[in-house]
């Protein structure tokens, strides 16, 4: 079942000014996005998608960008 990305966002939990909406591209069965100039430290990735049957899916992941 294919999913449709509704929203993909990368940000910091403590400062909304760093939030970035991601332009997700699908290829070879996966979604990818380029995120140039990402500063070191803690980040969070939020994803909202919709399955082919209309079921919403939300997930978030913690990320760490080394110095």
Order of alpha helices (4+ residues) and beta strands (2+ residues): beta-beta-beta-beta-beta-beta
